[in-house]
Structure formats: structure tokens, C-alpha cells
Amino acid sequence: MKPSRPLATLFYPFESGTLASAGGERLLFLGAEPGFHAPEGFAATLHLVQGFRPHFRALEASGNTISALPEGSGYDGALVLAGRHRGQNENWIAEAVERVVPGGLIVVAGSNEDGIGSLRKRVNKLVGTDDSLPKHHGVAFWFRRPEDTSRVAVLRSPPVLVENRYTTAPGMFSHERLDTGSNLLVECLPETGKGAAADFGAGWGYLSAMLAERTKGLASIDLYEADYESLEAARRNLADLPQPPAFGFFWQDLVGEPVERKYDLIVMNPPFHQGRAAEPGIGQAMIGRAASALKPGGKLLMVANRGLPYEPVIKASFRKVDELRNENGFRVFSAIR
């Protein structure tokens, strides 16, 4: 797999010889992505952190030491691959500072279009940076972990509370407000149901919470989500519902991993981006996965942006398809297997 440009930028200081990595160093690698290749002479031992299930599986299959969340302390240094979400990037830098020994080198890189310049300026203002190096339409910068970490601690974002009820964090889908499409789907949830239901691409749990409250009679609701931290947030957000059905939580790549259970009802607001590019193939694959996971006569309730090419796939996968709503740029489909 070809590395992304920010990933290539991150390793460029070592590749160019600007930074040296001594043998035996333990480095924490936050936001690791598949496709990286350590340059010649890079002899450090890496502990990778990646909570996005497709990336996690690919990195694990390549033989890397990896976890979904940061673990351990006393690292000699850290690598941070910055992405699109400012709050998440800042949380990762704060996490690296907490887990690296004083004086340890922390290298951060990201793309210009994702705001790596402003991130570098903020870190430089707080603790100072040693140097930076532009490459591949991005920038890598680095600094030493200070003895006093109190100034860096302000980078860590506090939890976000949506509707005074749901706890979320930067990097999660729609982490600051309820999503318009999900709200439209909630309006179409049935008043009664039976048996087993599932929420495909459950995020931090909003649809599952509404399904538990509005659709009476369900025995269970299983949540499937590719982002580990979102799924953990969903677990917390569903913990205090009165008289809830039985919940199951599955950290799973619905495109790449099969669903073993069968359901009477599936609700879904599928993602259609991975990075900046629109990838409707994700939603199309999830439609197929939903069709195979439903019992005969089972129902899919799905919301999607109006312009996405999902309708032909739904009609090819289900025997009866109805459009329930078409407004505010979204469509809600009901499909019977």
C-alpha cells in the first residue's frame, strides 16, 4: 500500500538524515496508518495506536505491535500523524507528552490543507519547537518533551456534551451536534418492533438510543462501529437508559468483516467519506452487508445524502423498497428483505 502524503512527510526527517533514530528506542506512534515504511537506518521499536478498525486490521496483519488506544509510558519518543480534526490532533500531542520521558523527541506531521501550520504555531507558542521540515505538501515539526507538562495539558480537549446528554469527542462523526440525516431517520422509526435490531455505523450511539426509546418491544440492539473511541462513547451514552433492551457492542469493519448474527431490523446512516474524498462504495457495501444480515422479511431503515448512488443498490438487494422522506438534502429508505 502506498503511504499517504502526510505519512511520507512524517518519516521524511529520518529519511533525509535531518533526524537520527538510535537503535533500541521505543517510540509511540499515534494515528498510525497502513503503508508506512521506516527508512533505512530507522531502528526504533514502534508501538502503533490506531482506533479505526480497517487501518487497525491492516497494520496488525503486517506484524506491527498495535493497540486501539494509547498504552504504557516511559517511551523514548513519539510520532504523531495529524489528521483533519484539530481537537483530535491536539489530544494526541498531549497524550504523547504524557507518555514520553522528559527530553524525549516528539515528531508531528500533517498536510497543509488539514492545518498543520496552525498546529505547529500553537505548539511552538506553548513549549517551543526545535525545527520543521516541509515535504509532500505538508510539514513535519518536532520538539522535546518538557519537564513541566502543564502548558501542554491545555491542548487536551474536554469531552463534548451534545443535547446535555451525549458525551462525544473530537474526531467522532458529528461530535458537536446531532446530525440532520440521523434526526430525519429518527422521525421514521417504528413505534413497535420485535426481536433483534442492529445499528450499522453506530457512532457515539444516538440512533441506538432513539431506537431503544421509541421502538417498544425490541429484545436487543447491537451496535457496529469501526471507530473504537466512538463505540466506547456509545457504551457510556447508553448506560443509563431506563428499561433498555440488551445492547451488544461490536468494533467491526462492516465492509471487510462479516456479520455473524441475523436481525429483524437494521438502522443505518452509513459514512461516505474516508479522509477528504467521497467514497460511496462504503455505503454500497454496507447495504449489501445489511441485506445479508437481515432475516427473511426483516427491514432496513437507512438515511443518506440525496446525491449518493445508493438507490440502485438497495433495489437490487431487497424485494420491496419505499422512500419515506426526501428533504433537507437527505432521503430515508425502508427496505424489506
BELRA-V956543 format. One line per field, one symbol per residue. ss: DSSP state (H for helix, E for strand, C for the rest). phi: phi as a letter, one per 40 degrees, with the letter a starting at -180 (. if undefined). psi: psi as a letter, one per 40 degrees, with the letter a starting at -180 (. if undefined). Layout:
ss=???
phi=???
psi=???
This chain:
ss=CCCCHHHHHHHHHHHCCCCCCCCCCEEEEECCCCCCCCCCCCCCEEEEECCEHHHHHHHHHCCCEEECCCCCCCEEEEEEECCCCHHHHHHHHHHHHHHEEEEEEEEEEEEHHHCHHHHHHHHHHHHCCCEEEEECCEEEEEEECCCCCHHHHCCCCCCEEECCCEEECCCCCCCCCCCHHHHHHHCCCCCEEEEEEEEECCCCCHHHHHHHHHCEEEEEEEEEECEHHHHHHHHHHCCCCCCCCEEEEEECCCCCCCCCCCEEEEEECCCCEECCEECHHHHHHHHHHHHHHEEEEEEEEEEEECCCCCHHHHHHHCCEEEEEEEECCEEEEEEEC
phi=.cccccccccccdcccgcbbbccgcbbcbcgdbcgcbccdgcbccbbcbaccddcdccccccgccabcbdbgagccaabbccbcbdccdcccccccccbccdgccbbbaaccccgcccccccccccbgbcaaacaffaabbaacccccccccdcccccdcbcffabcbadhccfcbaccdcccccdcbcccbaagbbabcgcfchcccccccccbchccabbbbacccccccccdccbcbccfcccbbbbcacccbbccccbbcabbabccbbbgcccbcccccccccccdccccdgcbbbbbaddccccdcccccbbcabbccaaafgbbbbbbbc
psi=hhiiddddddeddddeediihiieihhhghfiiieihhiheheihhhihhehdddddddddeeihiidihiiafidaihhhiadhdddddddddddddeiiheihhhhiiideefdddddddddddeiidiihiiffahhiiihhidheddddedhhiihhhffdhhaiidihfeeihhdddddddeeiidiaiahiihhfebeedddddddddgiehdihhhhhdhddddddddddedehhfiihiihhhihedehihdiiidhhihgiieihadhhgeddddddddddddeiiheihhhhiiideigddddddeeidhhihdigifeiihihhh.
